[in-house]
Amino acid sequence: MAPRTYEKLGPTGAAASTHHLGTSTALTVLARGGNAFDAAVAAGFVLQVVEPHLCGPGGEVPIVFTTAADPQPRVLCGQGVAPAAATIDRYRAEGCTLVPGTGLLAATVPGAWDAWLMLLRDHGTWELADVLAPAIGYAANGFPLVPRIPDTIATVEEHFRRHWPTSAEQWLPAGDVPRRAHRLPTLAATWQRLLDEAQGTTREARIDAARAAWYRGFVAEAVDRFCRTPVRDETGRDHAGLLTADDLAGWSATYEDALVVDAGAGWQVAKCGPWSQGPVLAQTLRLLDGVELAYEDGIATADTVHTAAEAAKLAFADREAWYGDSAPVPMDDLLADDYTAARRTLIGELASRELRPGSPGGRDPRLGALATDPDRPIGKGTEGPGTGEPTVARLEEGAATGEPAPSEPTLTRQGVARGDTVHIDVVDAAGNMVSATPSGGWLQSSPTIPELGFCLGTRAQMFWLEEGLPSSLMPGRRPRTTLSPSLGLRNGEPRIAFGTPGGDQQDQWQLCFVLAHTRAGLDLQAAIDAPAWNTTSFPASFAPRGWEPAGLVVESRLGAETIDELARRGHRVTDAGPWALGRLSAVGRGDDGLLAAAADRRSGVGSAAAL
């Protein structure tokens, strides 16, 4: 095991994110007197520049937060909806059985701009120009490239040259893949124009004017024009987009109450609603409440990993049958004591190979036809081998070298690149706390809009093209996103904010963290560093939406005896290497009032800091 690292502590503020420049931006804002909301928004825009393969201006962001004045967790939903023309019949007429994961057909209304600006307007203190200044500076003057960015661009280089010339112009300066640094002057100019149009007599009015310039002004008009021209997507054909200026004009980010459930040991967890996969963590923790989970020297035992993985399978099966924005979700029944107790009895001594959604309130579950087929390939949002008998597979990358296996973009030889996500957590001395998981608008998944300097998101790929499901494609509805920020409360008091990239694994790696922190008593950094695991035994959210019965991916630091015991219990175990799973970050408030920050060491990019 690597040498122990410790939480970063300070009395004034703390921040952690998936990129050191996001974290340093947040700390700079806090040091200059901004609050946690000012800091989170500034960092969120910087991450759009410095991690463009993981998030962008055309993407989305769900946010969970509490304020110094009100400890009740709230959610700000920055997940845009499907266009008015996005019907199942329309996609079928285009020859699609799944929504393509690249190109323009998968675009939803870009939600990040409105959500960040609403958070700043309602809970921040800074002017938009001051909050945007760091991001504009990096875009205009240049930013360093983490290794995965050149790798991503190189993978889709031929596709850019042949099919997406606007992306080639932006990401292949002088015809070559950038290796060390890059500039995004068109994006900087777009942001500056938004600021120029942000006129008003008050700070709030100026922010609202910038929102209008995006959703009812020049940005919406450019998006509308660009979507009218067909472009190549992963179907191998050219398709125009469906997103229009009217779609943007009719949408805004929204506030809602967070879903808060007891997590055991006096803890509660706050999540986004079932338009996200967030309730999966809530359901899993409910299933584990009252169950003894053992740790030895801070490392989960085989019993603990097995029980947690089996509970997660049950929660994810319910996600597949019940979560979405296209039909009512019986969330109260899914979290009810009697339902949870009945589901808990399904956790046996051996690994289940079945997809077992429940019947909350006596309702009959319904699964998509493709979701019931375990022989389909695993989706690009997961890692793991194909189906088969219980065994232990060891990934060559990571297991042999000790380097992290890639949880960032999964790239194919056909030039299709699945993006991942970023995360930011901030807490200030006043008691404001923010957890946000921006994603989408990946440089590799949709062509650059040349007038704007960014591309659209592809989140609609998470809809099903099958009627009657809670996550069926419907105009004006949100896709069931995997994005899942979190807050933890102890006896009703906000104590930690946390999250991770990772698609379907987000709430599983967060489960590993929560259990290590609340059950094993590890501090934030030790809980992030603790060996992690995740199951692949449920349908993936990414095309081709397959799954692996009894699939279980683990970090080798769990120990050979534990891994062998998990295989004996019927898990098809993949050893991903010692440091491979998750890119968690977290902040917290201690009993002594000190603020703490911790961040993943697996990627080599995330960072945490306090002051």
Sequence and secondary structure as in RCSB ss.txt:
>XXXX:A:sequence
MAPRTYEKLGPTGAAASTHHLGTSTALTVLARGGNAFDAAVAAGFVLQVVEPHLCGPGGEVPIVFTTAADPQPRV
LCGQGVAPAAATIDRYRAEGCTLVPGTGLLAATVPGAWDAWLMLLRDHGTWELADVLAPAIGYAANGFPLVPRIP
DTIATVEEHFRRHWPTSAEQWLPAGDVPRRAHRLPTLAATWQRLLDEAQGTTREARIDAARAAWYRGFVAEAVDR
FCRTPVRDETGRDHAGLLTADDLAGWSATYEDALVVDAGAGWQVAKCGPWSQGPVLAQTLRLLDGVELAYEDGIA
TADTVHTAAEAAKLAFADREAWYGDSAPVPMDDLLADDYTAARRTLIGELASRELRPGSPGGRDPRLGALATDPD
RPIGKGTEGPGTGEPTVARLEEGAATGEPAPSEPTLTRQGVARGDTVHIDVVDAAGNMVSATPSGGWLQSSPTIP
ELGFCLGTRAQMFWLEEGLPSSLMPGRRPRTTLSPSLGLRNGEPRIAFGTPGGDQQDQWQLCFVLAHTRAGLDLQ
AAIDAPAWNTTSFPASFAPRGWEPAGLVVESRLGAETIDELARRGHRVTDAGPWALGRLSAVGRGDDGLLAAAAD
RRSGVGSAAAL
>XXXX:A:secstr
       EEESSEEEEESSHHHHHHHHHHHHTT  HHHHHHHHHHHHHHH TTTB TTSBEEEEEE SS  S EE
EEE     TT  HHHHHHTT SS  SSSSTT     HHHHHHHHHHHH  S HHHHHHHHHHHHHH EE  THHH
HHHHHTHHHHHHH HHHHHHHSGGGS   SEE  HHHHHHHHHHHHT   SSHHHHHHHHHHHHHSSHHHHHHHH
HHTS EE TTSSEE     HHHHHT   EEEE EEEEEETTEEEEE  TTBSTHHHHHHHHHHTT    EETTEE
 HHHHHHHHHHHHHHHHHHHHH SSSS   HHHHT HHHHHHHHTT  SS   S     GGG      TGGG TT
S B TTS    S SS EEE HHHHTT      S EE TTS EE  B  EEEEETTS EEEE  BB  TTTS  BT
TTTB    GGGGSBSSTTSTTB  TT    B    EEEEETTEEEEEEE   GGGHHHHHHHHHHHHHTS   HH
HHHHS  EEE  S  SSTT B  TTEEEE GGG HHHHHHHHHTT EEEE  SS S   EEEEE TTS EEEEE 
SSSS  EEEE 
